[in-house]
Structures are given as C-alpha cells and as structure tokens.
Amino acid sequence: MEPLTRSEILQTLSCMGINLPTSTKLSDDALEKRLREGLNASQNRENIPAPLNMSSTRPWPMLKPWDASASSSAQGRPVFNAVRRTSVQEMAEHAQALRAGQRYDPSPLYTNAFMDIRQTMMSIGHALDRGQRWCIIQDTKCETYALNIRFLSVLEIDDRTPAIVLLYRMHTAKDAIEGMQWGQHQYDKDPNSRVEGGISMITATPLEMKLLMKLLSMNAKLLPPDYKPERGPYEEKHKVSVLLPVGPLSFEALGSLNNDTGCAICEKERTSRCSQCQSVSYCGAECQKADWPEHKKACRSLKGGRWCTIPFRTNYADNILADFMSRRSLFLVKIQAGMGTETTMLIYDRNRTFKEVFFFLEDDPETHAAVLAEIRGPRGGYGGLKMYRWAKRTGDRQLSICLDRPPTMPIAW
C-alpha cells in the first residue's frame, strides 16, 4: 500500500483537530513530523516505556483466556472498555443527545479516518474479549486489500492501558491467494472461529488503512530488537508490532500541535506584520497577498487599535479548548458583562463553541476594568451589557482582543 500523500496527511491532521491551511508551505518532512507527534499523543506514547520488557510486563487479565483448557476469569477486564477512549467534549455531546432523546453519533463511519481508527480499535477489543486470536481488516468492497492480523499477547502497561502485540501483513490482489491460505489456516486451528461471530472481519477506507499501517510501523519500535515470536504457516513475511488505545488529543497536545509558530499562511519564519492592523504576521509578500481576501474583513476596523490580553477560565477545559487550540486567524467574540455583578464576564464565539468561558476581575483587575468601561461606553452599544470585538489566540487560556475598535462589518450572530 502506498504511503500517505501530502493531502492525506493534512486531511488526517484536520480529523485529529490539528488544522493547517491547505495552502501551507510546510515541508513534507515537517508535516510528517507533526502527524507522528499527533499519533503519539493520541496513544499517550510519552507514558509508554520503550522498548517494552516482554518478560516482566504482566499479561492483561483477559475475560476469555486463549488457553482452551482455562476457565474464564472473574477478575478479567474487558479490553474493549480499555481501548474505548473519549473526551469531555464527546461525553457532553452524548449527554445532550440523550436528554434530547436522540442517538449520539460523533462521526458517521468512513467520513473521519481518525474516528474510524478509534472504532476499529474497539472492534479489536471486542474480538479479544470473545477469545479471538486473529482478525482481517479489509476494504469496504472486500476486493482491493486486506490486513491479516494474529494476536500474540496482550500486555498490561497499567490498569487502563493494554498493549496488543501482534503479527500483521498487508495483502493486495497480487498476493491475495497467500492471504486466503493464511485465513483458512487460522480458521482451521482456532476453535473460537467455528462459533457464531467467531471471525472478526473489519472494514476500512483506504485512508484509515494507510493510517493504521502508519501506526503499526511507528509502534514496532516499542518492541525490543531481539523479540522473535514464533511464526506459523504463511507468516514468513509477517511483521511484528503493537497496537495501543487511540483517543482524542488532550487540549495540551492540541495547543502544542496547533501552536502558531510563524506565518499565518505557511508557518515559515515571520518577517513582517500587516502594516495596517499589526495583528497578523507573514513570511513575505506572497503569503500576505494570499491572505488578504480573508484578512481584509477585519483589517480595516483594527487599524491603530489597542490590543489587550484576557486570561479566561472554564469548567469544561477539554470541551472548550479543543476548538480554541485550532484557532490560527482572527475571529469574533461577544463579551457580556455579568448580570447583577461587575466581577465576572462571559465570552462567546460566533458559533458558541465557547461555553462557560469566564473573565474574572481577580485575574487581571486593570484589564477587566478597561473591558468593562468599553462595554459601558459609547463604543460598546447594546445597552452597556455586551460588545463584539475581534480576537486572536495568544495562549492556552488567553485571548487578545482589539479593545477600542468595534467591527465595521455587519454582525450576524
């Protein structure tokens, strides 16, 4: 299977919440590095010892042991539950759907490759809980490619993290016969294959399959170089690797991977700012010209404006910051003075992806007083209760707003 293309890497990064402009001039190596860092963060790789100690790492307590003579353990823990990872945002959306009597579906299958990988990991966890020792992942039409996997062991990194050690090989139409022979052999020797639901056939899009192969290639480094598992018939060309739980990126990871390190368009080193508003930086004239059709909406109303930094707090950090971390350009916010109190302000963005975001007097009394004066003053409008301003991200929990320049464009909120 061909490696991920540049456009596929950008698409995958976007699926993970790492948003880069499609016109980015970042090198292929830089994009590849960001993808590796994102995938590592999704697996919490920084907390996984490498290489794994295959002799001292305890086995995961399986619900259904692979040894047919052993009985199921009451102390076993479902692999499915351990590989099923979620975020505060997804839990909040799930609860909201339940309250509305609706079915929660964070992403339909085959529309988001990163979400599909997470679904595949849950399918693998379910197969392991049923005592299955192998599975096949193939294209949706079952005619282009198939990834044959045999599970070797499941190790316990900690009580929430199983490491699934496996042999795998990708087959295409050119060597499909070998893949079918392997599958028949697994079926014949595994008693669990001959019961209802005993064979796990998982479907995947080409992009998900490429992403899965990328993960397997990266995770092979978790195994010691001298680890040589016993191979069965038709497994001479199989490779060995590890699968770990895959979950949504933390807001810390999103903040790091979405960090604005350069030009607003291509992320190369910044050499200049917009001379009119001083709010956006570029590497040169070419990128500044490319950004002008979008930037001009805000630029004219920001010229000569006073920028101030607002530190904010939120009770639902993951839910809020996941979207905020991906902000690279200017966006509109509504700042509302607290009803009955002048010590707290609420901040919203246009789509209300910001919820429960507060600016407290005690966090920055001087700036708080300046913002409140602007809301109450002639440029605030709206009865002295709220105002709209252009904002940009300057930190994980910081916004910089153009305090004294109301937007000149019509506001559809």
C-alpha positions as a LaTeX table, in Angstrom:
\begin{tabular}{lrrr}
\hline
Residue & $x$ (\AA) & $y$ (\AA) & $z$ (\AA) \\
\hline
Met1 & 0.00 & 0.00 & 0.00 \\
Glu2 & 1.27 & 3.44 & $-0.92$ \\
Pro3 & 2.24 & 5.80 & 1.94 \\
Leu4 & 0.11 & 8.76 & 2.93 \\
Thr5 & 0.14 & 11.61 & 0.43 \\
Arg6 & 0.58 & 15.24 & 1.44 \\
Ser7 & $-3.13$ & 15.97 & 1.08 \\
Glu8 & $-4.00$ & 12.84 & 3.08 \\
Ile9 & $-1.68$ & 13.93 & 5.89 \\
Leu10 & $-3.39$ & 17.33 & 6.01 \\
Gln11 & $-6.79$ & 15.63 & 6.00 \\
Thr12 & $-5.75$ & 13.29 & 8.80 \\
Leu13 & $-4.35$ & 16.15 & 10.88 \\
Ser14 & $-7.64$ & 18.01 & 10.45 \\
Cys15 & $-9.56$ & 14.91 & 11.60 \\
Met16 & $-7.42$ & 14.95 & 14.75 \\
Gly17 & $-8.13$ & 18.64 & 15.43 \\
Ile18 & $-4.80$ & 19.89 & 14.07 \\
Asn19 & $-5.87$ & 22.45 & 11.50 \\
Leu20 & $-3.39$ & 23.70 & 8.94 \\
Pro21 & $-4.29$ & 25.70 & 5.81 \\
Thr22 & $-4.42$ & 23.54 & 2.69 \\
Ser23 & $-2.03$ & 26.02 & 1.09 \\
Thr24 & 0.57 & 25.58 & 3.84 \\
Lys25 & 4.17 & 25.69 & 2.67 \\
Leu26 & 5.40 & 23.48 & 5.46 \\
Ser27 & 7.76 & 20.87 & 4.06 \\
Asp28 & 6.66 & 17.27 & 3.68 \\
Asp29 & 9.08 & 16.33 & 6.47 \\
Ala30 & 7.53 & 18.93 & 8.78 \\
Leu31 & 4.02 & 17.65 & 8.07 \\
Glu32 & 5.16 & 14.07 & 8.60 \\
Lys33 & 6.70 & 15.05 & 11.94 \\
Arg34 & 3.50 & 16.75 & 13.07 \\
Leu35 & 1.49 & 13.66 & 12.12 \\
Arg36 & 3.83 & 11.40 & 14.13 \\
Glu37 & 3.57 & 13.70 & 17.13 \\
Gly38 & $-0.22$ & 13.75 & 16.84 \\
Leu39 & $-0.48$ & 9.97 & 16.60 \\
Asn40 & 1.89 & 9.54 & 19.54 \\
Ala41 & $-0.21$ & 11.98 & 21.58 \\
Ser42 & $-3.41$ & 10.11 & 20.68 \\
Gln43 & $-1.85$ & 6.93 & 22.12 \\
Asn44 & $-0.27$ & 8.66 & 25.14 \\
Arg45 & 3.06 & 7.26 & 23.93 \\
Glu46 & 5.13 & 9.50 & 26.20 \\
Asn47 & 3.98 & 7.38 & 29.15 \\
Ile48 & 4.72 & 4.03 & 27.49 \\
Pro49 & 8.17 & 2.56 & 28.26 \\
Ala50 & 10.17 & 1.72 & 25.14 \\
Pro51 & 11.21 & $-0.88$ & 24.46 \\
Leu52 & 8.72 & $-2.97$ & 26.41 \\
Asn53 & 10.16 & $-5.55$ & 28.77 \\
Met54 & 8.47 & $-8.64$ & 27.37 \\
Ser55 & 9.40 & $-10.86$ & 30.32 \\
Ser56 & 8.49 & $-8.58$ & 33.22 \\
Thr57 & 5.41 & $-6.78$ & 31.84 \\
Arg58 & 2.34 & $-8.51$ & 33.21 \\
Pro59 & $-0.26$ & $-10.02$ & 30.88 \\
Trp60 & $-3.61$ & $-8.29$ & 30.65 \\
Pro61 & $-6.27$ & $-10.21$ & 32.63 \\
Met62 & $-8.41$ & $-11.44$ & 29.74 \\
Leu63 & $-12.13$ & $-12.10$ & 30.04 \\
Lys64 & $-11.77$ & $-15.27$ & 27.95 \\
Pro65 & $-8.32$ & $-16.88$ & 28.07 \\
Trp66 & $-6.83$ & $-18.13$ & 24.80 \\
Asp67 & $-5.89$ & $-21.37$ & 26.51 \\
Ala68 & $-8.94$ & $-23.54$ & 25.81 \\
Ser69 & $-8.34$ & $-25.57$ & 28.98 \\
Ala70 & $-8.51$ & $-22.48$ & 31.19 \\
Ser71 & $-11.79$ & $-21.16$ & 32.53 \\
Ser72 & $-12.97$ & $-17.59$ & 32.11 \\
Ser73 & $-11.66$ & $-15.33$ & 34.86 \\
Ala74 & $-13.99$ & $-13.41$ & 37.12 \\
Gln75 & $-11.12$ & $-10.98$ & 37.58 \\
Gly76 & $-10.75$ & $-10.37$ & 33.85 \\
Arg77 & $-11.11$ & $-6.85$ & 32.50 \\
Pro78 & $-12.65$ & $-6.08$ & 29.09 \\
Val79 & $-10.11$ & $-4.94$ & 26.53 \\
Phe80 & $-12.99$ & $-3.16$ & 24.78 \\
Asn81 & $-13.51$ & $-0.83$ & 27.75 \\
Ala82 & $-9.78$ & $-0.10$ & 27.97 \\
Val83 & $-9.35$ & 0.84 & 24.30 \\
Arg84 & $-12.53$ & 2.91 & 24.24 \\
Arg85 & $-11.27$ & 6.44 & 24.83 \\
Thr86 & $-13.31$ & 9.63 & 24.85 \\
Ser87 & $-13.09$ & 13.30 & 25.84 \\
Val88 & $-15.12$ & 15.70 & 27.96 \\
Gln89 & $-16.47$ & 17.21 & 24.75 \\
Glu90 & $-17.76$ & 13.88 & 23.46 \\
Met91 & $-19.26$ & 12.99 & 26.84 \\
Ala92 & $-21.05$ & 16.35 & 26.98 \\
Glu93 & $-22.39$ & 15.89 & 23.45 \\
His94 & $-23.51$ & 12.36 & 24.33 \\
Ala95 & $-25.37$ & 13.58 & 27.42 \\
Gln96 & $-27.00$ & 16.36 & 25.40 \\
Ala97 & $-28.19$ & 13.86 & 22.78 \\
Leu98 & $-29.63$ & 11.58 & 25.46 \\
Arg99 & $-31.53$ & 14.48 & 27.02 \\
Ala100 & $-32.98$ & 15.28 & 23.61 \\
Gly101 & $-33.94$ & 11.64 & 23.03 \\
Gln102 & $-31.52$ & 11.36 & 20.11 \\
Arg103 & $-28.88$ & 8.82 & 19.17 \\
Tyr104 & $-25.36$ & 10.15 & 19.63 \\
Asp105 & $-23.10$ & 9.62 & 16.62 \\
Pro106 & $-19.89$ & 11.69 & 16.87 \\
Ser107 & $-18.91$ & 10.87 & 13.30 \\
Pro108 & $-20.56$ & 8.55 & 10.75 \\
Leu109 & $-18.34$ & 5.69 & 9.62 \\
Tyr110 & $-15.97$ & 6.32 & 6.70 \\
Thr111 & $-16.06$ & 10.12 & 6.96 \\
Asn112 & $-13.29$ & 10.71 & 9.50 \\
Ala113 & $-10.26$ & 8.41 & 9.28 \\
Phe114 & $-9.08$ & 9.16 & 12.81 \\
Met115 & $-12.50$ & 8.39 & 14.28 \\
Asp116 & $-12.60$ & 5.23 & 12.15 \\
Ile117 & $-9.29$ & 4.09 & 13.67 \\
Arg118 & $-10.79$ & 4.51 & 17.12 \\
Gln119 & $-13.82$ & 2.44 & 16.06 \\
Thr120 & $-11.51$ & $-0.26$ & 14.67 \\
Met121 & $-9.63$ & $-0.41$ & 17.98 \\
Met122 & $-12.94$ & $-1.02$ & 19.75 \\
Ser123 & $-13.78$ & $-3.81$ & 17.27 \\
Ile124 & $-10.40$ & $-5.40$ & 18.01 \\
Gly125 & $-11.03$ & $-5.06$ & 21.74 \\
His126 & $-14.41$ & $-6.76$ & 21.34 \\
Ala127 & $-12.80$ & $-9.59$ & 19.37 \\
Leu128 & $-10.19$ & $-10.14$ & 22.08 \\
Asp129 & $-12.89$ & $-10.21$ & 24.76 \\
Arg130 & $-14.58$ & $-13.02$ & 22.83 \\
Gly131 & $-11.35$ & $-15.01$ & 22.88 \\
Gln132 & $-10.47$ & $-14.48$ & 19.23 \\
Arg133 & $-6.84$ & $-14.77$ & 18.20 \\
Trp134 & $-6.93$ & $-13.22$ & 14.73 \\
Cys135 & $-8.85$ & $-10.80$ & 12.53 \\
Ile136 & $-8.91$ & $-9.41$ & 8.99 \\
Ile137 & $-9.29$ & $-5.73$ & 8.14 \\
Gln138 & $-10.26$ & $-5.12$ & 4.52 \\
Asp139 & $-11.70$ & $-2.54$ & 2.15 \\
Thr140 & $-15.44$ & $-1.91$ & 2.15 \\
Lys141 & $-15.92$ & $-3.93$ & $-1.08$ \\
Cys142 & $-13.61$ & $-6.74$ & 0.06 \\
Glu143 & $-11.70$ & $-6.78$ & $-3.21$ \\
Thr144 & $-8.70$ & $-4.40$ & $-3.05$ \\
Tyr145 & $-6.66$ & $-5.03$ & 0.10 \\
Ala146 & $-6.73$ & $-6.99$ & 3.36 \\
Leu147 & $-4.67$ & $-6.66$ & 6.54 \\
Asn148 & $-4.24$ & $-10.05$ & 8.24 \\
Ile149 & $-3.57$ & $-9.84$ & 11.97 \\
Arg150 & $-2.77$ & $-12.56$ & 14.52 \\
Phe151 & $-2.72$ & $-11.54$ & 18.16 \\
Leu152 & 0.30 & $-12.82$ & 20.08 \\
Ser153 & $-0.35$ & $-11.42$ & 23.54 \\
Val154 & $-1.97$ & $-8.55$ & 25.41 \\
Leu155 & 0.27 & $-6.86$ & 27.98 \\
Glu156 & $-0.78$ & $-4.62$ & 30.85 \\
Ile157 & 1.04 & $-1.28$ & 30.73 \\
Asp158 & $-1.24$ & $-0.11$ & 33.54 \\
Asp159 & $-4.80$ & $-0.91$ & 34.58 \\
Arg160 & $-6.16$ & 1.33 & 31.81 \\
Thr161 & $-3.71$ & 0.57 & 29.01 \\
Pro162 & $-3.42$ & $-2.76$ & 27.19 \\
Ala163 & $-0.64$ & $-3.25$ & 24.64 \\
Ile164 & $-1.77$ & $-5.67$ & 21.93 \\
Val165 & 1.26 & $-7.47$ & 20.48 \\
Leu166 & 0.60 & $-8.90$ & 17.03 \\
Leu167 & 1.86 & $-10.19$ & 13.70 \\
Tyr168 & 0.48 & $-8.50$ & 10.59 \\
Arg169 & 0.76 & $-8.46$ & 6.81 \\
Met170 & $-0.94$ & $-6.37$ & 4.16 \\
His171 & $-2.26$ & $-8.25$ & 1.12 \\
Thr172 & $-3.43$ & $-6.85$ & $-2.22$ \\
Ala173 & $-4.86$ & $-8.51$ & $-5.31$ \\
Lys174 & $-1.35$ & $-9.58$ & $-6.34$ \\
Asp175 & $-0.88$ & $-11.90$ & $-3.37$ \\
Ala176 & $-4.48$ & $-12.47$ & $-2.34$ \\
Ile177 & $-4.07$ & $-16.28$ & $-2.53$ \\
Glu178 & $-1.44$ & $-16.22$ & 0.22 \\
Gly179 & $-3.73$ & $-14.11$ & 2.37 \\
Met180 & $-6.62$ & $-16.52$ & 1.85 \\
Gln181 & $-4.40$ & $-19.50$ & 2.73 \\
Trp182 & $-3.38$ & $-17.79$ & 5.95 \\
Gly183 & $-7.02$ & $-17.08$ & 6.81 \\
Gln184 & $-8.08$ & $-20.66$ & 6.15 \\
His185 & $-5.27$ & $-21.96$ & 8.37 \\
Gln186 & $-6.32$ & $-19.64$ & 11.22 \\
Tyr187 & $-9.92$ & $-20.78$ & 10.84 \\
Asp188 & $-8.98$ & $-24.46$ & 10.93 \\
Lys189 & $-6.76$ & $-24.25$ & 14.02 \\
Asp190 & $-8.75$ & $-21.79$ & 16.16 \\
Pro191 & $-11.82$ & $-23.37$ & 17.82 \\
Asn192 & $-13.26$ & $-19.91$ & 18.51 \\
Ser193 & $-13.53$ & $-19.35$ & 14.76 \\
Arg194 & $-16.18$ & $-22.04$ & 14.41 \\
Val195 & $-18.75$ & $-20.50$ & 16.72 \\
Glu196 & $-21.24$ & $-17.80$ & 15.82 \\
Gly197 & $-19.49$ & $-14.45$ & 15.48 \\
Gly198 & $-16.12$ & $-16.20$ & 15.76 \\
Ile199 & $-14.45$ & $-14.40$ & 12.87 \\
Ser200 & $-13.77$ & $-10.66$ & 13.03 \\
Met201 & $-13.98$ & $-9.04$ & 9.60 \\
Ile202 & $-13.47$ & $-5.29$ & 9.94 \\
Thr203 & $-13.87$ & $-2.86$ & 7.04 \\
Ala204 & $-11.76$ & 0.25 & 6.49 \\
Thr205 & $-11.37$ & 3.05 & 3.97 \\
Pro206 & $-8.05$ & 3.41 & 2.10 \\
Leu207 & $-7.14$ & 6.41 & 4.26 \\
Glu208 & $-7.90$ & 4.57 & 7.50 \\
Met209 & $-5.86$ & 1.60 & 6.31 \\
Lys210 & $-2.90$ & 3.82 & 5.48 \\
Leu211 & $-3.19$ & 5.43 & 8.91 \\
Leu212 & $-3.33$ & 2.04 & 10.59 \\
Met213 & $-0.22$ & 0.91 & 8.71 \\
Lys214 & 1.48 & 4.11 & 9.84 \\
Leu215 & 0.64 & 3.34 & 13.46 \\
Leu216 & 1.91 & $-0.23$ & 13.15 \\
Ser217 & 5.17 & 0.98 & 11.62 \\
Met218 & 5.68 & 3.56 & 14.38 \\
Asn219 & 4.75 & 1.22 & 17.22 \\
Ala220 & 7.12 & $-1.53$ & 16.11 \\
Lys221 & 9.80 & 0.45 & 17.95 \\
Leu222 & 8.07 & $-0.40$ & 21.23 \\
Leu223 & 9.29 & $-3.98$ & 20.91 \\
Pro224 & 12.88 & $-4.97$ & 21.77 \\
Pro225 & 15.08 & $-5.76$ & 18.76 \\
Asp226 & 15.63 & $-9.33$ & 19.98 \\
Tyr227 & 11.91 & $-10.13$ & 20.23 \\
Lys228 & 11.35 & $-13.02$ & 17.81 \\
Pro229 & 7.87 & $-14.54$ & 18.16 \\
Glu230 & 7.11 & $-17.99$ & 16.84 \\
Arg231 & 5.62 & $-17.84$ & 13.37 \\
Gly232 & 3.11 & $-20.22$ & 11.89 \\
Pro233 & 2.46 & $-21.32$ & 8.30 \\
Tyr234 & 2.19 & $-18.45$ & 5.77 \\
Glu235 & 3.68 & $-15.98$ & 8.28 \\
Glu236 & 7.25 & $-15.73$ & 6.99 \\
Lys237 & 6.62 & $-12.23$ & 5.64 \\
His238 & 4.53 & $-11.02$ & 8.57 \\
Lys239 & 5.83 & $-8.10$ & 10.66 \\
Val240 & 5.54 & $-7.67$ & 14.40 \\
Ser241 & 4.16 & $-4.60$ & 16.14 \\
Val242 & 1.90 & $-3.28$ & 18.90 \\
Leu243 & $-1.48$ & $-1.59$ & 18.97 \\
Leu244 & $-2.35$ & 0.80 & 21.80 \\
Pro245 & $-5.62$ & 2.55 & 22.70 \\
Val246 & $-6.25$ & 5.56 & 20.46 \\
Gly247 & $-8.22$ & 8.50 & 21.78 \\
Pro248 & $-8.92$ & 12.19 & 21.13 \\
Leu249 & $-6.00$ & 14.53 & 21.69 \\
Ser250 & $-5.79$ & 16.35 & 25.00 \\
Phe251 & $-6.09$ & 20.14 & 24.93 \\
Glu252 & $-2.41$ & 20.34 & 25.88 \\
Ala253 & $-1.47$ & 18.30 & 22.81 \\
Leu254 & $-3.82$ & 20.33 & 20.61 \\
Gly255 & $-2.30$ & 23.52 & 21.91 \\
Ser256 & 1.22 & 22.35 & 21.14 \\
Leu257 & 0.43 & 20.95 & 17.69 \\
Asn258 & $-1.69$ & 23.94 & 16.67 \\
Asn259 & 0.78 & 26.44 & 18.06 \\
Asp260 & 1.15 & 29.44 & 15.78 \\
Thr261 & 4.90 & 29.38 & 15.22 \\
Gly262 & 5.15 & 31.55 & 12.14 \\
Cys263 & 3.44 & 32.90 & 9.05 \\
Ala264 & $-0.36$ & 32.86 & 9.23 \\
Ile265 & $-0.46$ & 31.03 & 5.89 \\
Cys266 & 2.54 & 28.72 & 5.65 \\
Glu267 & 4.08 & 28.77 & 9.17 \\
Lys268 & 7.52 & 29.70 & 7.89 \\
Glu269 & 9.52 & 32.18 & 9.92 \\
Arg270 & 7.75 & 35.51 & 10.27 \\
Thr271 & 9.41 & 38.52 & 8.72 \\
Ser272 & 6.66 & 41.15 & 8.81 \\
Arg273 & 3.24 & 42.09 & 10.15 \\
Cys274 & 0.25 & 43.60 & 8.41 \\
Ser275 & 1.18 & 47.27 & 8.41 \\
Gln276 & $-2.41$ & 48.43 & 8.90 \\
Cys277 & $-3.60$ & 46.41 & 11.88 \\
Gln278 & $-0.40$ & 44.78 & 13.20 \\
Ser279 & $-2.44$ & 41.70 & 14.19 \\
Val280 & $-1.24$ & 39.09 & 11.66 \\
Ser281 & 2.30 & 38.03 & 10.72 \\
Tyr282 & 3.64 & 36.68 & 7.42 \\
Cys283 & 6.83 & 35.29 & 5.94 \\
Gly284 & 6.65 & 37.64 & 2.97 \\
Ala285 & 4.55 & 39.46 & 0.41 \\
Glu286 & 3.30 & 36.33 & $-1.35$ \\
Cys287 & 1.57 & 34.90 & 1.73 \\
Gln288 & 0.26 & 38.31 & 2.78 \\
Lys289 & $-1.33$ & 38.75 & $-0.64$ \\
Ala290 & $-2.85$ & 35.26 & $-0.49$ \\
Asp291 & $-4.41$ & 36.02 & 2.91 \\
Trp292 & $-5.79$ & 39.44 & 2.02 \\
Pro293 & $-9.24$ & 38.32 & 0.71 \\
Glu294 & $-9.95$ & 36.79 & 4.13 \\
His295 & $-7.99$ & 39.20 & 6.32 \\
Lys296 & $-9.41$ & 42.41 & 4.86 \\
Lys297 & $-12.75$ & 41.74 & 6.59 \\
Ala298 & $-11.13$ & 42.54 & 9.92 \\
Cys299 & $-8.07$ & 44.58 & 8.96 \\
Arg300 & $-9.69$ & 47.93 & 8.26 \\
Ser301 & $-11.55$ & 48.03 & 11.55 \\
Leu302 & $-8.41$ & 47.07 & 13.53 \\
Lys303 & $-6.03$ & 49.72 & 12.20 \\
Gly304 & $-4.43$ & 51.59 & 15.10 \\
Gly305 & $-6.38$ & 49.59 & 17.66 \\
Arg306 & $-5.40$ & 48.83 & 21.23 \\
Trp307 & $-4.89$ & 45.15 & 21.94 \\
Cys308 & $-5.19$ & 43.70 & 25.43 \\
Thr309 & $-4.80$ & 40.16 & 26.75 \\
Ile310 & $-7.67$ & 38.46 & 28.59 \\
Pro311 & $-6.94$ & 35.42 & 30.78 \\
Phe312 & $-10.01$ & 33.23 & 30.95 \\
Arg313 & $-11.26$ & 30.24 & 32.91 \\
Thr314 & $-13.64$ & 27.44 & 32.04 \\
Asn315 & $-15.12$ & 24.48 & 33.88 \\
Tyr316 & $-15.04$ & 22.32 & 30.77 \\
Ala317 & $-11.47$ & 22.68 & 29.53 \\
Asp318 & $-11.39$ & 19.83 & 27.00 \\
Asn319 & $-14.79$ & 20.75 & 25.61 \\
Ile320 & $-13.82$ & 24.37 & 25.05 \\
Leu321 & $-10.14$ & 24.29 & 24.32 \\
Ala322 & $-10.27$ & 21.54 & 21.69 \\
Asp323 & $-11.77$ & 24.08 & 19.29 \\
Phe324 & $-9.85$ & 27.04 & 20.66 \\
Met325 & $-6.46$ & 25.34 & 20.22 \\
Ser326 & $-7.02$ & 25.10 & 16.48 \\
Arg327 & $-7.67$ & 28.84 & 16.03 \\
Arg328 & $-4.99$ & 30.43 & 13.86 \\
Ser329 & $-6.66$ & 33.53 & 12.50 \\
Leu330 & $-8.81$ & 36.36 & 13.85 \\
Phe331 & $-12.33$ & 35.58 & 14.98 \\
Leu332 & $-15.21$ & 37.50 & 16.51 \\
Val333 & $-16.17$ & 37.18 & 20.16 \\
Lys334 & $-19.05$ & 38.53 & 22.20 \\
Ile335 & $-18.08$ & 39.79 & 25.66 \\
Gln336 & $-21.01$ & 40.09 & 28.04 \\
Ala337 & $-20.95$ & 41.81 & 31.42 \\
Gly338 & $-22.28$ & 39.66 & 34.25 \\
Met339 & $-25.90$ & 40.21 & 35.16 \\
Gly340 & $-26.06$ & 41.77 & 38.64 \\
Thr341 & $-22.30$ & 41.70 & 39.10 \\
Glu342 & $-19.33$ & 43.56 & 37.67 \\
Thr343 & $-16.73$ & 40.98 & 38.71 \\
Thr344 & $-17.42$ & 38.37 & 36.03 \\
Met345 & $-17.74$ & 38.50 & 32.23 \\
Leu346 & $-18.88$ & 35.79 & 29.82 \\
Ile347 & $-17.16$ & 35.28 & 26.45 \\
Tyr348 & $-18.70$ & 33.55 & 23.41 \\
Asp349 & $-17.60$ & 32.99 & 19.83 \\
Arg350 & $-19.96$ & 33.23 & 16.87 \\
Asn351 & $-20.78$ & 29.50 & 16.78 \\
Arg352 & $-20.96$ & 29.22 & 20.57 \\
Thr353 & $-18.25$ & 26.58 & 20.59 \\
Phe354 & $-17.02$ & 28.58 & 23.58 \\
Lys355 & $-19.26$ & 27.71 & 26.53 \\
Glu356 & $-18.84$ & 28.56 & 30.18 \\
Val357 & $-15.85$ & 30.84 & 29.47 \\
Phe358 & $-15.31$ & 33.49 & 32.14 \\
Phe359 & $-13.10$ & 36.54 & 32.67 \\
Phe360 & $-12.85$ & 37.28 & 36.39 \\
Leu361 & $-11.93$ & 40.61 & 37.94 \\
Glu362 & $-9.36$ & 38.99 & 40.24 \\
Asp363 & $-7.39$ & 37.52 & 37.31 \\
Asp364 & $-6.44$ & 40.91 & 35.87 \\
Pro365 & $-8.15$ & 43.88 & 37.59 \\
Glu366 & $-6.68$ & 46.54 & 35.27 \\
Thr367 & $-7.69$ & 44.83 & 32.02 \\
His368 & $-11.05$ & 43.82 & 33.49 \\
Ala369 & $-11.81$ & 47.45 & 34.32 \\
Ala370 & $-10.77$ & 48.57 & 30.82 \\
Val371 & $-13.01$ & 45.98 & 29.15 \\
Leu372 & $-15.96$ & 46.82 & 31.38 \\
Ala373 & $-15.52$ & 50.53 & 30.64 \\
Glu374 & $-15.55$ & 49.76 & 26.92 \\
Ile375 & $-18.76$ & 47.74 & 27.26 \\
Arg376 & $-20.44$ & 50.53 & 29.21 \\
Gly377 & $-19.04$ & 53.28 & 26.96 \\
Pro378 & $-20.25$ & 54.69 & 23.61 \\
Arg379 & $-18.39$ & 52.10 & 21.51 \\
Gly380 & $-19.96$ & 49.22 & 23.41 \\
Gly381 & $-23.58$ & 49.68 & 22.45 \\
Tyr382 & $-26.26$ & 47.09 & 23.25 \\
Gly383 & $-27.40$ & 48.91 & 26.38 \\
Gly384 & $-23.99$ & 48.68 & 28.04 \\
Leu385 & $-24.42$ & 44.93 & 28.57 \\
Lys386 & $-22.20$ & 43.43 & 25.85 \\
Met387 & $-19.91$ & 44.19 & 22.93 \\
Tyr388 & $-18.38$ & 42.42 & 19.92 \\
Arg389 & $-14.67$ & 42.51 & 19.23 \\
Trp390 & $-12.04$ & 40.84 & 17.07 \\
Ala391 & $-9.87$ & 38.36 & 18.97 \\
Lys392 & $-6.91$ & 36.07 & 18.44 \\
Arg393 & $-5.43$ & 33.26 & 20.46 \\
Thr394 & $-2.24$ & 34.11 & 22.35 \\
Gly395 & $-2.03$ & 31.20 & 24.81 \\
Asp396 & $-3.77$ & 28.07 & 26.03 \\
Arg397 & $-6.15$ & 30.11 & 28.18 \\
Gln398 & $-5.58$ & 33.56 & 26.78 \\
Leu399 & $-7.27$ & 35.76 & 24.21 \\
Ser400 & $-6.04$ & 39.06 & 22.87 \\
Ile401 & $-8.86$ & 41.40 & 21.83 \\
Cys402 & $-8.80$ & 44.67 & 19.92 \\
Leu403 & $-10.43$ & 46.65 & 22.67 \\
Asp404 & $-11.27$ & 50.01 & 21.09 \\
Arg405 & $-12.17$ & 49.03 & 17.52 \\
Pro406 & $-15.72$ & 47.72 & 17.04 \\
Pro407 & $-16.16$ & 45.53 & 13.93 \\
Thr408 & $-17.24$ & 47.61 & 10.93 \\
Met409 & $-18.84$ & 44.67 & 9.13 \\
Pro410 & $-22.47$ & 43.62 & 9.83 \\
Ile411 & $-22.58$ & 41.09 & 12.65 \\
Ala412 & $-24.76$ & 38.02 & 12.08 \\
Trp413 & $-24.75$ & 36.27 & 15.44 \\
\hline
\end{tabular}
